[in-house]
C-alpha cells in the first residue's frame, strides 16, 4: 500500500497528523539539500581555480612579450658580401 500511494510505511502506521508528517518531510528535504550545497561550493571553487590559472597565464604572456627579443636593427643586418654560386640550379618541374 505504501508503494501504491508513494508514502512510507511509517506514515501509514503512525497516528501523527498530516502536518506533523510534513514537518518530518521538510527536515528530510533539508538533509537532501546539503549535498547540493557541497556541490555548489565545489563548483565555485573549480571556477575560481580555472580563472586564477587563466589570469596567471595571461600575466605570464604579457610579462614575456614586454621584454626585448634580441632586436637587431636592419642596418646592421645588411652586409656587403658577394654571393657566388657554383653549380647547377634548375627550376624545371
PyMOL Python script that loads the backbone (N, CA, C, O; Angstrom):
from pymol import cmd

cmd.read_pdbstr("""\
ATOM      1  N   UNK A   1       0.812  -1.175   0.000  1.00  0.00           N
ATOM      2  CA  UNK A   1       0.000   0.000   0.000  1.00  0.00           C
ATOM      3  C   UNK A   1       0.875   1.267   0.000  1.00  0.00           C
ATOM      4  O   UNK A   1       0.507   2.285  -0.586  1.00  0.00           O
ATOM      5  N   UNK A   2       2.043   1.186   0.670  1.00  0.00           N
ATOM      6  CA  UNK A   2       2.915   2.355   0.707  1.00  0.00           C
ATOM      7  C   UNK A   2       3.460   2.669  -0.686  1.00  0.00           C
ATOM      8  O   UNK A   2       3.643   3.836  -1.032  1.00  0.00           O
ATOM      9  N   UNK A   3       3.715   1.647  -1.474  1.00  0.00           N
ATOM     10  CA  UNK A   3       4.185   1.866  -2.848  1.00  0.00           C
ATOM     11  C   UNK A   3       3.073   2.430  -3.724  1.00  0.00           C
ATOM     12  O   UNK A   3       3.324   3.239  -4.618  1.00  0.00           O
ATOM     13  N   UNK A   4       1.848   1.998  -3.463  1.00  0.00           N
ATOM     14  CA  UNK A   4       0.711   2.470  -4.243  1.00  0.00           C
ATOM     15  C   UNK A   4       0.495   3.971  -4.059  1.00  0.00           C
ATOM     16  O   UNK A   4       0.234   4.684  -5.028  1.00  0.00           O
ATOM     17  N   UNK A   5       0.605   4.453  -2.815  1.00  0.00           N
ATOM     18  CA  UNK A   5       0.387   5.870  -2.528  1.00  0.00           C
ATOM     19  C   UNK A   5       1.689   6.667  -2.451  1.00  0.00           C
ATOM     20  O   UNK A   5       1.677   7.872  -2.202  1.00  0.00           O
ATOM     21  N   UNK A   6       2.797   5.986  -2.666  1.00  0.00           N
ATOM     22  CA  UNK A   6       4.124   6.621  -2.661  1.00  0.00           C
ATOM     23  C   UNK A   6       4.391   7.325  -1.328  1.00  0.00           C
ATOM     24  O   UNK A   6       4.850   8.467  -1.295  1.00  0.00           O
ATOM     25  N   UNK A   7       4.098   6.632  -0.249  1.00  0.00           N
ATOM     26  CA  UNK A   7       4.377   7.127   1.104  1.00  0.00           C
ATOM     27  C   UNK A   7       5.098   6.017   1.851  1.00  0.00           C
ATOM     28  O   UNK A   7       5.084   4.858   1.438  1.00  0.00           O
ATOM     29  N   UNK A   8       5.726   6.389   2.954  1.00  0.00           N
ATOM     30  CA  UNK A   8       6.438   5.372   3.723  1.00  0.00           C
ATOM     31  C   UNK A   8       5.467   4.541   4.565  1.00  0.00           C
ATOM     32  O   UNK A   8       4.339   4.949   4.841  1.00  0.00           O
ATOM     33  N   UNK A   9       5.941   3.380   4.956  1.00  0.00           N
ATOM     34  CA  UNK A   9       5.130   2.502   5.805  1.00  0.00           C
ATOM     35  C   UNK A   9       4.934   3.160   7.166  1.00  0.00           C
ATOM     36  O   UNK A   9       3.880   3.012   7.784  1.00  0.00           O
ATOM     37  N   UNK A  10       5.947   3.885   7.631  1.00  0.00           N
ATOM     38  CA  UNK A  10       5.835   4.588   8.916  1.00  0.00           C
ATOM     39  C   UNK A  10       4.680   5.574   8.895  1.00  0.00           C
ATOM     40  O   UNK A  10       3.969   5.728   9.889  1.00  0.00           O
ATOM     41  N   UNK A  11       4.494   6.236   7.772  1.00  0.00           N
ATOM     42  CA  UNK A  11       3.398   7.195   7.658  1.00  0.00           C
ATOM     43  C   UNK A  11       2.044   6.487   7.765  1.00  0.00           C
ATOM     44  O   UNK A  11       1.121   6.994   8.402  1.00  0.00           O
ATOM     45  N   UNK A  12       1.938   5.337   7.151  1.00  0.00           N
ATOM     46  CA  UNK A  12       0.669   4.602   7.194  1.00  0.00           C
ATOM     47  C   UNK A  12       0.363   4.055   8.581  1.00  0.00           C
ATOM     48  O   UNK A  12      -0.801   3.951   8.968  1.00  0.00           O
ATOM     49  N   UNK A  13       1.399   3.708   9.324  1.00  0.00           N
ATOM     50  CA  UNK A  13       1.206   3.106  10.637  1.00  0.00           C
ATOM     51  C   UNK A  13       1.171   4.124  11.771  1.00  0.00           C
ATOM     52  O   UNK A  13       0.757   3.792  12.882  1.00  0.00           O
ATOM     53  N   UNK A  14       1.590   5.337  11.515  1.00  0.00           N
ATOM     54  CA  UNK A  14       1.671   6.324  12.599  1.00  0.00           C
ATOM     55  C   UNK A  14       0.325   6.992  12.855  1.00  0.00           C
ATOM     56  O   UNK A  14      -0.558   7.017  11.997  1.00  0.00           O
ATOM     57  N   UNK A  15       0.202   7.525  14.050  1.00  0.00           N
ATOM     58  CA  UNK A  15      -1.003   8.245  14.436  1.00  0.00           C
ATOM     59  C   UNK A  15      -0.836   9.748  14.274  1.00  0.00           C
ATOM     60  O   UNK A  15      -1.723  10.513  14.654  1.00  0.00           O
ATOM     61  N   UNK A  16       0.275  10.177  13.722  1.00  0.00           N
ATOM     62  CA  UNK A  16       0.550  11.607  13.573  1.00  0.00           C
ATOM     63  C   UNK A  16      -0.347  12.207  12.512  1.00  0.00           C
ATOM     64  O   UNK A  16      -0.840  11.521  11.616  1.00  0.00           O
ATOM     65  N   UNK A  17      -0.542  13.490  12.638  1.00  0.00           N
ATOM     66  CA  UNK A  17      -1.363  14.186  11.652  1.00  0.00           C
ATOM     67  C   UNK A  17      -0.527  14.495  10.415  1.00  0.00           C
ATOM     68  O   UNK A  17       0.692  14.322  10.404  1.00  0.00           O
ATOM     69  N   UNK A  18      -1.203  14.947   9.396  1.00  0.00           N
ATOM     70  CA  UNK A  18      -0.522  15.261   8.144  1.00  0.00           C
ATOM     71  C   UNK A  18       0.469  16.404   8.321  1.00  0.00           C
ATOM     72  O   UNK A  18       1.501  16.437   7.652  1.00  0.00           O
ATOM     73  N   UNK A  19       0.163  17.348   9.222  1.00  0.00           N
ATOM     74  CA  UNK A  19       1.059  18.479   9.458  1.00  0.00           C
ATOM     75  C   UNK A  19       2.369  18.001  10.075  1.00  0.00           C
ATOM     76  O   UNK A  19       3.444  18.479   9.711  1.00  0.00           O
ATOM     77  N   UNK A  20       2.277  17.064  11.005  1.00  0.00           N
ATOM     78  CA  UNK A  20       3.488  16.526  11.620  1.00  0.00           C
ATOM     79  C   UNK A  20       4.347  15.807  10.586  1.00  0.00           C
ATOM     80  O   UNK A  20       5.574  15.906  10.608  1.00  0.00           O
ATOM     81  N   UNK A  21       3.708  15.100   9.702  1.00  0.00           N
ATOM     82  CA  UNK A  21       4.459  14.378   8.671  1.00  0.00           C
ATOM     83  C   UNK A  21       5.105  15.342   7.683  1.00  0.00           C
ATOM     84  O   UNK A  21       6.184  15.065   7.158  1.00  0.00           O
ATOM     85  N   UNK A  22       4.451  16.472   7.429  1.00  0.00           N
ATOM     86  CA  UNK A  22       5.045  17.460   6.529  1.00  0.00           C
ATOM     87  C   UNK A  22       6.301  18.065   7.154  1.00  0.00           C
ATOM     88  O   UNK A  22       7.269  18.356   6.452  1.00  0.00           O
ATOM     89  N   UNK A  23       6.282  18.252   8.473  1.00  0.00           N
ATOM     90  CA  UNK A  23       7.473  18.764   9.158  1.00  0.00           C
ATOM     91  C   UNK A  23       8.625  17.780   9.028  1.00  0.00           C
ATOM     92  O   UNK A  23       9.773  18.165   8.808  1.00  0.00           O
ATOM     93  N   UNK A  24       8.293  16.498   9.169  1.00  0.00           N
ATOM     94  CA  UNK A  24       9.316  15.464   9.029  1.00  0.00           C
ATOM     95  C   UNK A  24       9.851  15.449   7.604  1.00  0.00           C
ATOM     96  O   UNK A  24      11.057  15.317   7.398  1.00  0.00           O
ATOM     97  N   UNK A  25       8.973  15.583   6.625  1.00  0.00           N
ATOM     98  CA  UNK A  25       9.415  15.560   5.232  1.00  0.00           C
ATOM     99  C   UNK A  25      10.251  16.791   4.900  1.00  0.00           C
ATOM    100  O   UNK A  25      11.156  16.718   4.070  1.00  0.00           O
ATOM    101  N   UNK A  26       9.950  17.945   5.553  1.00  0.00           N
ATOM    102  CA  UNK A  26      10.758  19.147   5.326  1.00  0.00           C
ATOM    103  C   UNK A  26      12.172  18.947   5.842  1.00  0.00           C
ATOM    104  O   UNK A  26      13.132  19.356   5.189  1.00  0.00           O
ATOM    105  N   UNK A  27      12.313  18.324   7.005  1.00  0.00           N
ATOM    106  CA  UNK A  27      13.656  18.091   7.535  1.00  0.00           C
ATOM    107  C   UNK A  27      14.408  17.104   6.649  1.00  0.00           C
ATOM    108  O   UNK A  27      15.623  17.213   6.486  1.00  0.00           O
ATOM    109  N   UNK A  28      13.690  16.148   6.081  1.00  0.00           N
ATOM    110  CA  UNK A  28      14.335  15.222   5.150  1.00  0.00           C
ATOM    111  C   UNK A  28      14.771  15.950   3.885  1.00  0.00           C
ATOM    112  O   UNK A  28      15.835  15.667   3.335  1.00  0.00           O
ATOM    113  N   UNK A  29      13.945  16.889   3.424  1.00  0.00           N
ATOM    114  CA  UNK A  29      14.304  17.672   2.243  1.00  0.00           C
ATOM    115  C   UNK A  29      15.528  18.532   2.514  1.00  0.00           C
ATOM    116  O   UNK A  29      16.393  18.670   1.649  1.00  0.00           O
ATOM    117  N   UNK A  30      15.610  19.111   3.703  1.00  0.00           N
ATOM    118  CA  UNK A  30      16.773  19.916   4.053  1.00  0.00           C
ATOM    119  C   UNK A  30      18.026  19.063   4.091  1.00  0.00           C
ATOM    120  O   UNK A  30      19.099  19.505   3.681  1.00  0.00           O
ATOM    121  N   UNK A  31      17.890  17.843   4.580  1.00  0.00           N
ATOM    122  CA  UNK A  31      19.034  16.937   4.609  1.00  0.00           C
ATOM    123  C   UNK A  31      19.476  16.578   3.196  1.00  0.00           C
ATOM    124  O   UNK A  31      20.667  16.403   2.940  1.00  0.00           O
ATOM    125  N   UNK A  32      18.526  16.471   2.291  1.00  0.00           N
ATOM    126  CA  UNK A  32      18.864  16.168   0.901  1.00  0.00           C
ATOM    127  C   UNK A  32      19.519  17.361   0.217  1.00  0.00           C
ATOM    128  O   UNK A  32      20.315  17.176  -0.703  1.00  0.00           O
ATOM    129  N   UNK A  33      19.201  18.587   0.645  1.00  0.00           N
ATOM    130  CA  UNK A  33      19.763  19.787   0.032  1.00  0.00           C
ATOM    131  C   UNK A  33      21.214  20.006   0.416  1.00  0.00           C
ATOM    132  O   UNK A  33      21.945  20.647  -0.340  1.00  0.00           O
ATOM    133  N   UNK A  34      21.651  19.516   1.525  1.00  0.00           N
ATOM    134  CA  UNK A  34      23.015  19.742   1.976  1.00  0.00           C
ATOM    135  C   UNK A  34      24.060  19.241   0.980  1.00  0.00           C
ATOM    136  O   UNK A  34      25.019  19.970   0.725  1.00  0.00           O
ATOM    137  N   UNK A  35      23.938  18.054   0.408  1.00  0.00           N
ATOM    138  CA  UNK A  35      24.943  17.654  -0.584  1.00  0.00           C
ATOM    139  C   UNK A  35      24.970  18.579  -1.794  1.00  0.00           C
ATOM    140  O   UNK A  35      26.035  18.784  -2.377  1.00  0.00           O
ATOM    141  N   UNK A  36      23.841  19.136  -2.184  1.00  0.00           N
ATOM    142  CA  UNK A  36      23.836  20.043  -3.320  1.00  0.00           C
ATOM    143  C   UNK A  36      24.584  21.324  -2.979  1.00  0.00           C
ATOM    144  O   UNK A  36      25.186  21.942  -3.857  1.00  0.00           O
ATOM    145  N   UNK A  37      24.551  21.731  -1.706  1.00  0.00           N
ATOM    146  CA  UNK A  37      25.335  22.890  -1.293  1.00  0.00           C
ATOM    147  C   UNK A  37      26.824  22.592  -1.414  1.00  0.00           C
ATOM    148  O   UNK A  37      27.606  23.452  -1.819  1.00  0.00           O
ATOM    149  N   UNK A  38      27.211  21.375  -1.064  1.00  0.00           N
ATOM    150  CA  UNK A  38      28.608  20.984  -1.223  1.00  0.00           C
ATOM    151  C   UNK A  38      28.988  20.980  -2.696  1.00  0.00           C
ATOM    152  O   UNK A  38      30.105  21.345  -3.064  1.00  0.00           O
ATOM    153  N   UNK A  39      28.066  20.570  -3.515  1.00  0.00           N
ATOM    154  CA  UNK A  39      28.322  20.564  -4.958  1.00  0.00           C
ATOM    155  C   UNK A  39      28.513  21.982  -5.475  1.00  0.00           C
ATOM    156  O   UNK A  39      29.402  22.232  -6.289  1.00  0.00           O
ATOM    157  N   UNK A  40      27.697  22.899  -5.014  1.00  0.00           N
ATOM    158  CA  UNK A  40      27.833  24.311  -5.431  1.00  0.00           C
ATOM    159  C   UNK A  40      29.166  24.885  -4.987  1.00  0.00           C
ATOM    160  O   UNK A  40      29.842  25.569  -5.755  1.00  0.00           O
ATOM    161  N   UNK A  41      29.543  24.607  -3.749  1.00  0.00           N
ATOM    162  CA  UNK A  41      30.814  25.123  -3.231  1.00  0.00           C
ATOM    163  C   UNK A  41      31.978  24.543  -4.040  1.00  0.00           C
ATOM    164  O   UNK A  41      32.924  25.257  -4.375  1.00  0.00           O
ATOM    165  N   UNK A  42      31.905  23.268  -4.345  1.00  0.00           N
ATOM    166  CA  UNK A  42      32.959  22.647  -5.153  1.00  0.00           C
ATOM    167  C   UNK A  42      33.015  23.231  -6.550  1.00  0.00           C
ATOM    168  O   UNK A  42      34.098  23.460  -7.090  1.00  0.00           O
ATOM    169  N   UNK A  43      31.861  23.471  -7.133  1.00  0.00           N
ATOM    170  CA  UNK A  43      31.809  24.053  -8.468  1.00  0.00           C
ATOM    171  C   UNK A  43      32.371  25.466  -8.470  1.00  0.00           C
ATOM    172  O   UNK A  43      33.125  25.834  -9.371  1.00  0.00           O
ATOM    173  N   UNK A  44      32.012  26.256  -7.474  1.00  0.00           N
ATOM    174  CA  UNK A  44      32.537  27.616  -7.370  1.00  0.00           C
ATOM    175  C   UNK A  44      34.049  27.587  -7.176  1.00  0.00           C
ATOM    176  O   UNK A  44      34.765  28.397  -7.765  1.00  0.00           O
ATOM    177  N   UNK A  45      34.533  26.670  -6.363  1.00  0.00           N
ATOM    178  CA  UNK A  45      35.972  26.556  -6.144  1.00  0.00           C
ATOM    179  C   UNK A  45      36.689  26.202  -7.447  1.00  0.00           C
ATOM    180  O   UNK A  45      37.758  26.744  -7.728  1.00  0.00           O
ATOM    181  N   UNK A  46      36.114  25.299  -8.243  1.00  0.00           N
ATOM    182  CA  UNK A  46      36.721  24.934  -9.526  1.00  0.00           C
ATOM    183  C   UNK A  46      36.757  26.120 -10.482  1.00  0.00           C
ATOM    184  O   UNK A  46      37.750  26.328 -11.179  1.00  0.00           O
ATOM    185  N   UNK A  47      35.691  26.889 -10.517  1.00  0.00           N
ATOM    186  CA  UNK A  47      35.644  28.062 -11.393  1.00  0.00           C
ATOM    187  C   UNK A  47      36.699  29.079 -10.966  1.00  0.00           C
ATOM    188  O   UNK A  47      37.367  29.670 -11.815  1.00  0.00           O
ATOM    189  N   UNK A  48      36.854  29.285  -9.666  1.00  0.00           N
ATOM    190  CA  UNK A  48      37.850  30.235  -9.170  1.00  0.00           C
ATOM    191  C   UNK A  48      39.262  29.773  -9.541  1.00  0.00           C
ATOM    192  O   UNK A  48      40.087  30.582  -9.966  1.00  0.00           O
ATOM    193  N   UNK A  49      39.539  28.486  -9.384  1.00  0.00           N
ATOM    194  CA  UNK A  49      40.856  27.956  -9.737  1.00  0.00           C
ATOM    195  C   UNK A  49      41.122  28.125 -11.229  1.00  0.00           C
ATOM    196  O   UNK A  49      42.223  28.515 -11.619  1.00  0.00           O
ATOM    197  N   UNK A  50      40.137  27.837 -12.060  1.00  0.00           N
ATOM    198  CA  UNK A  50      40.308  27.988 -13.508  1.00  0.00           C
ATOM    199  C   UNK A  50      40.557  29.446 -13.861  1.00  0.00           C
ATOM    200  O   UNK A  50      41.418  29.744 -14.689  1.00  0.00           O
ATOM    201  N   UNK A  51      39.815  30.357 -13.243  1.00  0.00           N
ATOM    202  CA  UNK A  51      40.030  31.784 -13.500  1.00  0.00           C
ATOM    203  C   UNK A  51      41.427  32.224 -13.065  1.00  0.00           C
ATOM    204  O   UNK A  51      42.072  33.005 -13.765  1.00  0.00           O
ATOM    205  N   UNK A  52      41.895  31.737 -11.934  1.00  0.00           N
ATOM    206  CA  UNK A  52      43.244  32.070 -11.486  1.00  0.00           C
ATOM    207  C   UNK A  52      44.301  31.559 -12.456  1.00  0.00           C
ATOM    208  O   UNK A  52      45.286  32.248 -12.720  1.00  0.00           O
ATOM    209  N   UNK A  53      44.106  30.366 -12.982  1.00  0.00           N
ATOM    210  CA  UNK A  53      45.052  29.819 -13.954  1.00  0.00           C
ATOM    211  C   UNK A  53      45.054  30.664 -15.219  1.00  0.00           C
ATOM    212  O   UNK A  53      46.117  30.979 -15.752  1.00  0.00           O
ATOM    213  N   UNK A  54      43.879  31.030 -15.701  1.00  0.00           N
ATOM    214  CA  UNK A  54      43.790  31.834 -16.932  1.00  0.00           C
ATOM    215  C   UNK A  54      44.452  33.194 -16.727  1.00  0.00           C
ATOM    216  O   UNK A  54      45.208  33.650 -17.586  1.00  0.00           O
ATOM    217  N   UNK A  55      44.177  33.841 -15.604  1.00  0.00           N
ATOM    218  CA  UNK A  55      44.786  35.145 -15.331  1.00  0.00           C
ATOM    219  C   UNK A  55      46.301  35.007 -15.194  1.00  0.00           C
ATOM    220  O   UNK A  55      47.043  35.862 -15.677  1.00  0.00           O
ATOM    221  N   UNK A  56      46.761  33.956 -14.551  1.00  0.00           N
ATOM    222  CA  UNK A  56      48.206  33.724 -14.410  1.00  0.00           C
ATOM    223  C   UNK A  56      48.886  33.534 -15.753  1.00  0.00           C
ATOM    224  O   UNK A  56      49.964  34.080 -15.989  1.00  0.00           O
ATOM    225  N   UNK A  57      48.263  32.764 -16.635  1.00  0.00           N
ATOM    226  CA  UNK A  57      48.839  32.542 -17.967  1.00  0.00           C
ATOM    227  C   UNK A  57      48.864  33.848 -18.754  1.00  0.00           C
ATOM    228  O   UNK A  57      49.834  34.135 -19.456  1.00  0.00           O
ATOM    229  N   UNK A  58      47.801  34.636 -18.637  1.00  0.00           N
ATOM    230  CA  UNK A  58      47.764  35.916 -19.350  1.00  0.00           C
ATOM    231  C   UNK A  58      48.845  36.865 -18.835  1.00  0.00           C
ATOM    232  O   UNK A  58      49.510  37.530 -19.628  1.00  0.00           O
ATOM    233  N   UNK A  59      49.026  36.934 -17.520  1.00  0.00           N
ATOM    234  CA  UNK A  59      50.061  37.797 -16.961  1.00  0.00           C
ATOM    235  C   UNK A  59      51.456  37.325 -17.353  1.00  0.00           C
ATOM    236  O   UNK A  59      52.333  38.143 -17.633  1.00  0.00           O
ATOM    237  N   UNK A  60      51.663  36.037 -17.376  1.00  0.00           N
ATOM    238  CA  UNK A  60      52.954  35.494 -17.797  1.00  0.00           C
ATOM    239  C   UNK A  60      53.226  35.830 -19.254  1.00  0.00           C
ATOM    240  O   UNK A  60      54.347  36.189 -19.613  1.00  0.00           O
ATOM    241  N   UNK A  61      52.217  35.717 -20.082  1.00  0.00           N
ATOM    242  CA  UNK A  61      52.365  36.049 -21.504  1.00  0.00           C
ATOM    243  C   UNK A  61      52.681  37.536 -21.670  1.00  0.00           C
ATOM    244  O   UNK A  61      53.562  37.893 -22.452  1.00  0.00           O
ATOM    245  N   UNK A  62      51.980  38.400 -20.951  1.00  0.00           N
ATOM    246  CA  UNK A  62      52.245  39.837 -21.035  1.00  0.00           C
ATOM    247  C   UNK A  62      53.641  40.171 -20.533  1.00  0.00           C
ATOM    248  O   UNK A  62      54.308  41.043 -21.089  1.00  0.00           O
ATOM    249  N   UNK A  63      54.081  39.500 -19.507  1.00  0.00           N
ATOM    250  CA  UNK A  63      55.416  39.736 -18.965  1.00  0.00           C
ATOM    251  C   UNK A  63      56.486  39.352 -19.981  1.00  0.00           C
ATOM    252  O   UNK A  63      57.482  40.061 -20.129  1.00  0.00           O
ATOM    253  N   UNK A  64      56.291  38.246 -20.677  1.00  0.00           N
ATOM    254  CA  UNK A  64      57.282  37.781 -21.650  1.00  0.00           C
ATOM    255  C   UNK A  64      57.264  38.600 -22.933  1.00  0.00           C
ATOM    256  O   UNK A  64      58.302  38.723 -23.584  1.00  0.00           O
ATOM    257  N   UNK A  65      56.131  39.162 -23.318  1.00  0.00           N
ATOM    258  CA  UNK A  65      56.074  39.929 -24.562  1.00  0.00           C
ATOM    259  C   UNK A  65      56.627  41.332 -24.387  1.00  0.00           C
ATOM    260  O   UNK A  65      56.962  41.977 -25.381  1.00  0.00           O
ATOM    261  N   UNK A  66      56.735  41.826 -23.171  1.00  0.00           N
ATOM    262  CA  UNK A  66      57.265  43.168 -22.954  1.00  0.00           C
ATOM    263  C   UNK A  66      58.792  43.209 -22.977  1.00  0.00           C
ATOM    264  O   UNK A  66      59.371  44.292 -23.062  1.00  0.00           O
ATOM    265  N   UNK A  67      59.448  42.071 -22.903  1.00  0.00           N
ATOM    266  CA  UNK A  67      60.906  42.033 -22.943  1.00  0.00           C
ATOM    267  C   UNK A  67      61.383  42.161 -24.388  1.00  0.00           C
ATOM    268  O   UNK A  67      60.772  41.592 -25.293  1.00  0.00           O
ATOM    269  N   UNK A  68      62.476  42.907 -24.613  1.00  0.00           N
ATOM    270  CA  UNK A  68      63.020  42.962 -25.980  1.00  0.00           C
ATOM    271  C   UNK A  68      63.572  41.594 -26.376  1.00  0.00           C
ATOM    272  O   UNK A  68      64.155  40.889 -25.554  1.00  0.00           O
ATOM    273  N   UNK A  69      63.384  41.234 -27.623  1.00  0.00           N
ATOM    274  CA  UNK A  69      63.750  39.902 -28.116  1.00  0.00           C
ATOM    275  C   UNK A  69      65.033  39.955 -28.948  1.00  0.00           C
ATOM    276  O   UNK A  69      65.018  39.579 -30.120  1.00  0.00           O
ATOM    277  N   UNK A  70      66.129  40.408 -28.371  1.00  0.00           N
ATOM    278  CA  UNK A  70      67.409  40.494 -29.083  1.00  0.00           C
ATOM    279  C   UNK A  70      67.234  41.178 -30.432  1.00  0.00           C
ATOM    280  O   UNK A  70      67.595  40.629 -31.473  1.00  0.00           O
ATOM    281  N   UNK A  71      66.697  42.337 -30.396  1.00  0.00           N
ATOM    282  CA  UNK A  71      66.403  43.065 -31.620  1.00  0.00           C
ATOM    283  C   UNK A  71      67.695  43.576 -32.253  1.00  0.00           C
ATOM    284  O   UNK A  71      68.579  44.095 -31.572  1.00  0.00           O
ATOM    285  N   UNK A  72      67.782  43.417 -33.563  1.00  0.00           N
ATOM    286  CA  UNK A  72      68.926  43.897 -34.326  1.00  0.00           C
ATOM    287  C   UNK A  72      68.395  44.852 -35.384  1.00  0.00           C
ATOM    288  O   UNK A  72      67.519  44.477 -36.164  1.00  0.00           O
ATOM    289  N   UNK A  73      68.902  46.070 -35.426  1.00  0.00           N
ATOM    290  CA  UNK A  73      68.438  46.996 -36.453  1.00  0.00           C
ATOM    291  C   UNK A  73      68.758  46.483 -37.843  1.00  0.00           C
ATOM    292  O   UNK A  73      69.759  45.795 -38.041  1.00  0.00           O
ATOM    293  N   UNK A  74      67.910  46.814 -38.805  1.00  0.00           N
ATOM    294  CA  UNK A  74      68.086  46.308 -40.161  1.00  0.00           C
ATOM    295  C   UNK A  74      69.376  46.811 -40.794  1.00  0.00           C
ATOM    296  O   UNK A  74      69.940  46.143 -41.660  1.00  0.00           O
ATOM    297  N   UNK A  75      69.845  47.975 -40.373  1.00  0.00           N
ATOM    298  CA  UNK A  75      71.102  48.496 -40.928  1.00  0.00           C
ATOM    299  C   UNK A  75      72.277  47.607 -40.559  1.00  0.00           C
ATOM    300  O   UNK A  75      73.250  47.539 -41.310  1.00  0.00           O
ATOM    301  N   UNK A  76      72.213  46.931 -39.436  1.00  0.00           N
ATOM    302  CA  UNK A  76      73.288  46.024 -39.051  1.00  0.00           C
ATOM    303  C   UNK A  76      73.173  44.679 -39.766  1.00  0.00           C
ATOM    304  O   UNK A  76      74.149  43.933 -39.844  1.00  0.00           O
ATOM    305  N   UNK A  77      72.016  44.374 -40.273  1.00  0.00           N
ATOM    306  CA  UNK A  77      71.839  43.094 -40.960  1.00  0.00           C
ATOM    307  C   UNK A  77      72.372  43.133 -42.381  1.00  0.00           C
ATOM    308  O   UNK A  77      72.769  42.098 -42.916  1.00  0.00           O
ATOM    309  N   UNK A  78      72.391  44.277 -42.991  1.00  0.00           N
ATOM    310  CA  UNK A  78      72.848  44.377 -44.364  1.00  0.00           C
ATOM    311  C   UNK A  78      74.360  44.212 -44.419  1.00  0.00           C
ATOM    312  O   UNK A  78      75.099  44.854 -43.673  1.00  0.00           O
ATOM    313  N   UNK A  79      74.790  43.369 -45.287  1.00  0.00           N
ATOM    314  CA  UNK A  79      76.228  43.145 -45.462  1.00  0.00           C
ATOM    315  C   UNK A  79      76.588  43.336 -46.921  1.00  0.00           C
ATOM    316  O   UNK A  79      75.731  43.288 -47.804  1.00  0.00           O
ATOM    317  N   UNK A  80      77.839  43.549 -47.150  1.00  0.00           N
ATOM    318  CA  UNK A  80      78.332  43.784 -48.495  1.00  0.00           C
ATOM    319  C   UNK A  80      78.990  42.528 -49.061  1.00  0.00           C
ATOM    320  O   UNK A  80      79.894  42.623 -49.891  1.00  0.00           O
ATOM    321  N   UNK A  81      78.557  41.389 -48.632  1.00  0.00           N
ATOM    322  CA  UNK A  81      79.168  40.155 -49.113  1.00  0.00           C
ATOM    323  C   UNK A  81      78.604  39.800 -50.481  1.00  0.00           C
ATOM    324  O   UNK A  81      77.406  39.918 -50.735  1.00  0.00           O
ATOM    325  N   UNK A  82      79.506  39.362 -51.353  1.00  0.00           N
ATOM    326  CA  UNK A  82      79.072  38.869 -52.655  1.00  0.00           C
ATOM    327  C   UNK A  82      78.788  37.382 -52.533  1.00  0.00           C
ATOM    328  O   UNK A  82      79.580  36.627 -51.969  1.00  0.00           O
ATOM    329  N   UNK A  83      77.663  36.981 -53.061  1.00  0.00           N
ATOM    330  CA  UNK A  83      77.293  35.568 -53.021  1.00  0.00           C
ATOM    331  C   UNK A  83      77.657  34.973 -54.364  1.00  0.00           C
ATOM    332  O   UNK A  83      77.187  35.423 -55.410  1.00  0.00           O
ATOM    333  N   UNK A  84      78.490  33.970 -54.322  1.00  0.00           N
ATOM    334  CA  UNK A  84      78.912  33.303 -55.546  1.00  0.00           C
ATOM    335  C   UNK A  84      78.340  31.902 -55.508  1.00  0.00           C
ATOM    336  O   UNK A  84      78.552  31.144 -54.562  1.00  0.00           O
ATOM    337  N   UNK A  85      77.610  31.579 -56.563  1.00  0.00           N
ATOM    338  CA  UNK A  85      77.009  30.255 -56.638  1.00  0.00           C
ATOM    339  C   UNK A  85      77.764  29.460 -57.681  1.00  0.00           C
ATOM    340  O   UNK A  85      77.881  29.885 -58.831  1.00  0.00           O
ATOM    341  N   UNK A  86      78.260  28.344 -57.297  1.00  0.00           N
ATOM    342  CA  UNK A  86      78.936  27.488 -58.263  1.00  0.00           C
ATOM    343  C   UNK A  86      78.189  26.172 -58.303  1.00  0.00           C
ATOM    344  O   UNK A  86      78.046  25.489 -57.289  1.00  0.00           O
ATOM    345  N   UNK A  87      77.730  25.837 -59.450  1.00  0.00           N
ATOM    346  CA  UNK A  87      76.988  24.621 -59.603  1.00  0.00           C
ATOM    347  C   UNK A  87      75.752  24.869 -60.438  1.00  0.00           C
ATOM    348  O   UNK A  87      75.505  25.979 -60.909  1.00  0.00           O
ATOM    349  N   UNK A  88      74.994  23.825 -60.607  1.00  0.00           N
ATOM    350  CA  UNK A  88      73.785  23.963 -61.412  1.00  0.00           C
ATOM    351  C   UNK A  88      72.585  24.150 -60.530  1.00  0.00           C
ATOM    352  O   UNK A  88      72.485  23.598 -59.434  1.00  0.00           O
ATOM    353  N   UNK A  89      71.677  24.949 -61.042  1.00  0.00           N
ATOM    354  CA  UNK A  89      70.423  25.187 -60.333  1.00  0.00           C
ATOM    355  C   UNK A  89      69.329  25.178 -61.377  1.00  0.00           C
ATOM    356  O   UNK A  89      69.368  25.968 -62.320  1.00  0.00           O
ATOM    357  N   UNK A  90      68.363  24.307 -61.227  1.00  0.00           N
ATOM    358  CA  UNK A  90      67.325  24.172 -62.230  1.00  0.00           C
ATOM    359  C   UNK A  90      65.963  24.496 -61.605  1.00  0.00           C
ATOM    360  O   UNK A  90      65.667  24.123 -60.470  1.00  0.00           O
ATOM    361  N   UNK A  91      65.159  25.196 -62.382  1.00  0.00           N
ATOM    362  CA  UNK A  91      63.796  25.489 -61.932  1.00  0.00           C
ATOM    363  C   UNK A  91      62.772  24.704 -62.727  1.00  0.00           C
ATOM    364  O   UNK A  91      61.577  24.993 -62.655  1.00  0.00           O
ATOM    365  N   UNK A  92      63.223  23.718 -63.483  1.00  0.00           N
ATOM    366  CA  UNK A  92      62.310  22.887 -64.268  1.00  0.00           C
ATOM    367  C   UNK A  92      61.508  22.000 -63.327  1.00  0.00           C
ATOM    368  O   UNK A  92      62.004  21.503 -62.316  1.00  0.00           O
ATOM    369  N   UNK A  93      60.266  21.827 -63.700  1.00  0.00           N
ATOM    370  CA  UNK A  93      59.410  20.956 -62.890  1.00  0.00           C
ATOM    371  C   UNK A  93      59.377  19.633 -63.522  1.00  0.00           C
ATOM    372  O   UNK A  93      58.716  18.724 -63.019  1.00  0.00           O
TER     373      UNK A  93
END
""", "prot")
cmd.dss("prot")
cmd.show_as("cartoon", "prot")
cmd.util.cbc("prot")
cmd.orient("prot")
